[in-house]
């Protein structure tokens, strides 16, 4: 029996096609989620895709003490799950709780990771705490081609433990995406959005994560300017709680229920994102994309270098590129993504022989 432990929405989307392939091969698995209080997005995605799961614990909030206590609680509960279902192999997006339990109980630990450093120059002073606590304990580590092997080797893995795939993570669930115009029109109708206006979808940075030092102010300072200057629809997809966003931006549409976001991204005139996954989704779908992330990861750098998105670090730059999108002069170069080969069979085969 295999255990999938998930800690963010990205991994629900990423592992979903892999789970379906395992089902075809008659392989049983259990899914657990860290989708409790303060970060309910994960469970909403699992519900949206009708995945059966056991919700265990939460991320622990902003403080280090809170994160540690929440992790210890989850580890105790995961031990019970492992024993109850006779788990032999744990798969995760390098979730500390799952990795620690798997290693401690002598299980096979299979990790996926596309952002071990908050830097693209291999500066190990900027290694994520999550990386330090998971990579060395991995039986097998999967990573996209944009992340150098050197990083994982320096964390103590052997070459044969590192499995590289030739695509950026979101392509795994986007490769068969079919745009549904009616779906997004119903969304606009529900929120009373006039689609004839310049429409901007916005996502905050994951500022409560351990690898983000503080909330970067650019996006928050720029949104009122963008709204007034371009008479724009501002649609915010909350990362955490939504009430404070409504208070900060009374002119914006704050989406509280979980939707199939890809349809909205495809239809929007512009996406501004402080994270990584949805930025890549927007790029792939051909939507002009501006990154306001407080750092540049390896896959961010690859996307910037290949003309898929632009990165800004001040309000003036952000407004400059919004203006280019408004005048249809900001177009992503989707060719590098469109030519990628997404081989699920390869990944599943490597999982099964781990």
C-alpha positions in Angstrom: 0.0 0.0 0.0 1.2 3.5 -0.9 0.6 6.7 1.1 0.4 10.0 -0.6 0.8 12.9 1.8 -0.1 16.3 0.4 0.6 19.7 1.9 -0.5 22.2 -0.8 -2.9 22.4 -3.7 -0.1 22.1 -6.3 0.6 18.5 -5.3 -3.0 17.5 -5.4 -3.1 18.5 -9.1 0.4 17.0 -9.8 -0.3 13.6 -8.2 -3.9 13.2 -9.5 -2.9 11.9 -12.9 -0.3 9.6 -11.3 -2.8 8.2 -8.9 -5.2 7.5 -11.8 -2.4 5.6 -13.6 -1.7 3.6 -10.5 -5.4 2.7 -10.3 -5.3 1.4 -13.9 -2.4 -0.9 -12.8 -4.3 -2.1 -9.8 -2.1 -0.4 -7.2 -3.8 0.6 -3.9 -3.0 3.9 -2.2 -4.2 6.2 0.6 -4.2 10.0 0.5 -3.6 12.3 3.5 -3.7 16.1 3.4 -2.5 18.9 5.5 -5.5 21.0 4.7 -6.8 22.1 8.0 -7.4 25.5 9.6 -5.7 28.4 7.9 -5.1 26.7 4.6 -8.2 25.0 3.4 -7.4 25.3 -0.3 -5.8 21.9 -0.5 -8.9 20.1 0.7 -11.1 22.1 -1.6 -9.1 21.0 -4.6 -9.3 17.4 -3.5 -13.0 17.7 -3.1 -13.3 19.4 -6.5 -11.5 16.5 -8.1 -13.4 13.9 -6.0 -10.3 12.4 -4.4 -10.9 10.4 -1.2 -8.5 11.6 1.5 -7.9 11.8 5.3 -7.4 15.3 6.5 -4.7 15.5 9.2 -3.6 18.6 11.0 -2.6 22.0 9.7 0.5 24.0 8.7 0.8 25.8 12.1 0.6 29.5 11.1 3.4 32.1 10.9 5.5 31.2 13.9 8.3 28.7 14.0 7.0 27.2 17.2 3.5 26.8 15.7 4.9 25.1 12.6 7.0 22.7 14.7 4.1 21.8 17.0 1.8 21.2 14.0 4.4 19.0 12.4 4.9 16.9 15.5 1.2 16.4 15.8 0.9 15.3 12.1 3.8 12.9 12.5 2.1 11.1 15.4 -1.1 10.8 13.3 0.7 9.6 10.2 2.4 6.9 12.3 -1.1 5.6 13.1 -2.1 5.8 9.4 1.1 3.8 8.4 0.4 1.1 10.9 -3.4 0.9 10.2 -3.0 0.5 6.4 0.3 -1.4 6.4 2.0 1.3 4.3 5.2 0.3 2.6 6.0 3.4 0.5 5.4 7.1 1.1 5.2 9.6 -1.8 5.0 13.4 -1.3 6.2 16.8 -2.6 8.9 16.6 0.1 6.5 17.0 3.1 8.6 17.1 6.2 6.0 15.2 8.3 5.7 12.3 5.9 9.4 12.1 5.2 10.3 12.0 8.9 7.8 9.2 9.6 8.7 7.2 6.5 12.4 7.4 7.3 11.9 6.7 11.0 9.8 3.6 10.2 12.1 2.3 7.5 9.8 2.8 4.6 10.6 3.7 1.0 10.5 7.5 0.8 9.8 9.0 -2.7 10.0 12.7 -3.0 9.3 15.3 -5.7 10.9 18.7 -5.5 11.2 21.7 -7.9 12.3 24.4 -5.5 15.0 23.3 -3.0 16.6 26.8 -2.9 15.0 30.3 -2.9 17.7 31.2 -5.4 18.7 30.1 -8.9 22.5 30.5 -8.4 22.9 27.4 -6.1 23.6 29.5 -3.1 23.1 27.0 -0.3 22.7 29.7 2.3 19.3 30.0 0.7 18.4 26.4 0.9 14.8 26.0 2.1 14.3 24.5 5.6 12.0 21.9 3.9 14.9 20.8 1.6 17.3 20.3 4.5 14.7 18.2 6.4 13.6 16.0 3.5 16.1 15.6 0.6 18.8 13.7 2.7 16.1 11.2 3.9 14.9 10.3 0.4 15.0 6.9 -1.1 14.4 8.4 -4.5 14.1 12.1 -5.5 12.2 13.3 -8.6 13.0 16.7 -10.0 12.4 18.7 -13.2 15.3 19.3 -15.7 15.6 23.0 -14.6 17.0 22.1 -11.2 20.7 21.0 -11.2 21.6 17.5 -9.9 24.4 19.2 -8.0 21.9 20.5 -5.4 20.7 17.1 -4.5 24.1 15.6 -4.6 25.3 18.2 -2.1 22.4 17.2 0.2 23.9 13.7 0.3 22.0 11.7 -2.3 23.8 9.4 -4.8 23.4 10.0 -8.5 21.2 6.9 -9.0 18.7 8.2 -6.5 17.9 11.4 -8.6 15.3 10.9 -11.3 15.0 13.8 -13.8 11.9 14.5 -15.9 11.9 16.8 -19.0 9.0 19.1 -18.2 7.9 21.8 -15.8 5.6 20.4 -13.1 2.2 22.0 -14.0 2.3 20.5 -17.5 1.5 17.1 -15.9 -2.1 18.2 -15.3 -2.3 20.8 -18.1 -1.3 18.6 -21.0 -4.9 17.5 -21.7 -6.6 20.7 -20.7 -9.6 21.8 -22.7 -10.8 25.4 -22.3 -14.6 25.7 -21.4 -15.9 29.1 -22.3 -19.2 28.5 -20.7 -17.6 27.6 -17.4 -15.8 30.9 -17.2 -18.8 32.9 -18.4 -20.9 31.4 -15.6 -18.1 32.4 -13.2 -18.3 36.1 -14.4 -22.1 36.0 -14.1 -22.0 34.8 -10.6 -19.6 37.6 -9.5 -21.2 40.2 -11.6 -18.0 40.8 -13.6 -18.2 42.8 -16.8 -15.8 40.9 -19.1 -15.6 43.8 -21.5 -13.2 45.5 -19.1 -9.5 44.7 -18.8 -9.4 41.6 -16.6 -6.5 40.9 -14.3 -6.2 37.7 -12.1 -4.0 38.1 -9.0 -2.4 35.6 -6.6 -0.4 36.6 -3.5 3.0 35.2 -2.6 3.1 32.3 -0.1 4.3 34.8 2.6 3.5 32.4 5.5 5.9 29.8 4.2 9.2 29.2 5.9 11.1 30.2 2.7 9.5 33.7 2.4 11.0 36.2 4.9 8.2 38.7 4.8 5.2 39.9 2.9 6.5 41.7 -0.2 4.6 45.0 -0.6 4.7 45.5 -4.4 1.5 43.8 -5.3 -0.5 45.4 -2.5 0.7 48.9 -3.3 0.1 48.4 -7.1 -3.4 47.0 -7.2 -5.3 50.3 -6.4 -3.2 52.0 -9.1 -3.9 49.2 -11.7 -7.6 49.4 -10.8 -7.9 53.1 -11.4 -5.4 53.5 -14.3 -6.8 50.7 -16.4 -10.4 50.6 -15.2 -9.6 46.9 -14.6 -11.5 44.0 -13.1 -9.2 42.8 -10.3 -9.9 39.1 -9.5 -8.0 37.9 -6.5 -7.4 34.2 -5.8 -6.6 34.1 -2.0 -3.7 32.0 -0.8 -4.8 32.1 2.8 -7.7 33.9 4.4 -9.9 36.2 2.3 -11.5 38.7 4.7 -8.4 41.0 4.9 -8.2 41.0 1.1 -11.8 42.3 1.0 -10.9 45.0 3.4 -7.7 46.0 1.7 -9.2 45.9 -1.8 -13.0 46.7 -1.7 -12.9 47.2 -5.5 -11.7 43.7 -6.2 -13.5 40.4 -6.7 -12.2 38.0 -4.0 -12.9 34.4 -5.0 -13.7 32.3 -1.9 -14.9 29.0 -3.4 -12.6 26.6 -5.2 -13.0 26.8 -9.0 -11.2 25.1 -11.9 -8.8 28.0 -12.1 -7.3 27.1 -15.5 -10.4 28.3 -17.3 -10.2 31.7 -15.7 -6.4 31.9 -16.3 -6.9 31.1 -20.0 -9.6 33.8 -20.4 -7.9 36.6 -18.5 -6.0 39.5 -20.1 -3.2 39.3 -17.5 -2.1 37.3 -14.6 0.0 38.8 -11.7 1.4 36.2 -9.3 3.7 36.1 -6.3 4.1 32.3 -6.4 5.2 29.7 -8.8 2.7 27.1 -9.9 -0.1 29.3 -11.1 2.4 31.5 -12.8 3.5 28.5 -14.9 -0.1 27.5 -15.6 -0.9 31.0 -16.9 2.3 31.0 -19.1 1.3 27.6 -20.6 -2.2 28.8 -21.3 -0.8 31.8 -23.2 -1.8 34.5 -20.7 0.6 37.4 -20.2 2.2 36.8 -16.8 4.1 39.1 -14.4 5.9 37.5 -11.4 6.1 39.6 -8.2 7.8 36.9 -6.2 10.4 38.1 -3.7 13.0 35.7 -5.2 13.7 33.9 -8.4 13.8 30.1 -8.3 15.4 27.8 -10.9 12.1 27.3 -12.8 11.3 31.0 -12.5 14.6 31.8 -14.1 14.0 29.3 -17.0 10.6 30.8 -17.7 12.0 34.4 -17.6 14.9 33.5 -19.9 12.6 31.8 -22.4 10.2 34.7 -22.6 7.3 33.0 -20.8 6.9 35.7 -18.1 8.5 38.8 -16.7 9.7 39.5 -13.2 9.5 42.8 -11.4 10.7 44.1 -8.0 9.1 47.5 -7.8 5.8 49.2 -8.4 6.9 51.2 -11.4 8.1 48.2 -13.2 4.9 46.4 -12.5 2.7 49.2 -13.8 5.0 49.4 -16.9 4.3 45.8 -17.8 0.6 46.0 -16.9 0.5 48.8 -19.5 2.2 46.6 -22.1 -0.4 43.8 -21.4 -3.2 46.4 -21.6 -2.0 47.4 -25.1 -1.5 43.7 -26.1 2.3 44.0 -26.3 3.1 41.5 -23.6 2.9 38.0 -25.1 4.4 34.8 -23.6 6.5 32.6 -25.8 4.7 29.3 -25.2 6.8 27.3 -27.7 9.3 25.8 -25.1 6.4 24.5 -23.0 4.3 23.2 -25.9 7.2 21.1 -27.1 7.8 19.3 -23.8 7.1 15.6 -23.5 5.1 14.6 -20.4 5.7 10.9 -19.7 3.5 9.7 -16.8 4.4 6.1 -17.5 8.0 6.8 -16.9 7.3 8.4 -13.5 4.9 5.6 -12.4 7.4 2.9 -13.4 10.2 4.6 -11.4 7.8 4.9 -8.4 7.0 1.2 -8.6 10.6 0.0 -8.7 11.7 2.3 -5.8 
